[in-house]
């Protein structure tokens, strides 16, 4: 995944974690330096915007965060539920751009 500056192994591991804990129909996008390439360093964090058709339970988000910390991914991964983002922040993301990372099929349980 050259556009996100992730190796195939890292991307696969992240997809497995997200699919294991997030509801079907969820879309995950990347924002920040890994999406734009601006100011990107090898240790830059990965900012994820979680956009689910249903409210993601706090327990599920906690499980995602725990699994990410315990993973072999060598940089911080910061998931953000779209419902928790301000309108101003979301407008800024619209201007700066995001890159779609994952769509979890709606029939996924």
C-alpha positions in Angstrom: 0.0 0.0 0.0 2.5 2.6 -1.2 0.0 5.5 -1.1 -0.4 5.0 2.7 3.2 4.1 3.3 2.3 0.7 4.8 3.8 -2.6 4.0 1.4 -5.4 2.8 2.0 -7.2 6.1 1.2 -4.2 8.2 -2.0 -3.5 6.1 -3.1 -7.1 6.4 -2.6 -7.1 10.2 -4.5 -3.8 10.6 -7.4 -5.1 8.4 -7.6 -8.3 10.5 -7.8 -6.3 13.7 -10.4 -3.9 12.4 -12.6 -6.6 10.9 -12.5 -8.6 14.2 -13.9 -5.8 16.3 -15.9 -3.3 14.1 -19.5 -3.8 12.8 -20.3 -4.7 9.3 -20.8 -1.8 6.9 -18.0 0.2 8.6 -15.6 2.2 6.4 -12.1 3.1 7.6 -10.2 5.9 6.1 -6.7 7.2 6.7 -6.0 10.9 7.3 -3.0 13.0 8.3 0.5 12.5 7.0 0.1 8.9 5.9 -2.8 10.0 3.7 -1.2 13.2 2.3 2.5 12.3 2.5 3.2 15.8 3.9 5.6 15.7 6.8 5.6 11.9 6.8 8.4 10.1 8.7 8.9 6.3 9.1 7.6 6.5 12.7 4.6 8.7 11.8 1.4 7.5 13.4 -1.5 6.2 11.4 -4.7 8.2 11.9 -7.9 6.2 11.1 -11.4 7.6 10.8 -14.0 5.0 11.6 -17.3 5.6 9.9 -19.9 3.0 10.9 -23.5 2.9 10.0 -24.3 2.0 13.7 -22.8 3.3 16.8 -19.6 1.5 17.6 -19.8 0.2 21.2 -17.1 1.6 23.6 -16.0 -1.9 24.3 -15.4 -2.6 20.6 -13.3 0.6 20.3 -11.3 -0.4 23.4 -10.7 -3.8 21.9 -9.5 -2.2 18.7 -7.1 0.0 20.6 -5.8 -2.9 22.8 -5.2 -5.1 19.7 -3.4 -2.3 17.9 -1.1 -1.7 20.9 -0.4 -5.5 21.1 0.2 -5.8 17.4 3.6 -5.9 15.6 2.9 -2.6 13.8 5.9 -0.4 14.5 4.1 2.9 14.9 1.2 4.3 16.8 -2.3 3.8 15.3 -4.9 6.3 16.4 -8.6 5.3 15.6 -11.2 8.0 15.7 -14.9 7.3 15.6 -16.5 9.8 13.2 -19.3 10.5 15.7 -16.7 11.8 18.1 -15.2 14.3 15.6 -16.3 17.9 15.5 -17.9 19.4 12.4 -14.9 21.7 12.0 -12.5 18.8 12.2 -14.5 16.8 9.6 -14.5 19.9 7.3 -10.8 20.1 7.6 -10.4 16.4 6.7 -12.6 17.1 3.6 -10.2 19.8 2.5 -7.0 17.9 3.3 -8.3 14.6 2.0 -8.5 11.0 3.2 -7.6 7.7 1.7 -10.0 4.8 2.0 -8.3 1.9 3.7 -11.0 -0.7 4.4 -14.7 -1.4 3.9 -16.1 -4.1 6.1 -18.9 -5.9 4.3 -22.4 -5.2 5.7 -23.0 -8.9 6.1 -19.9 -9.2 8.3 -20.7 -10.2 11.8 
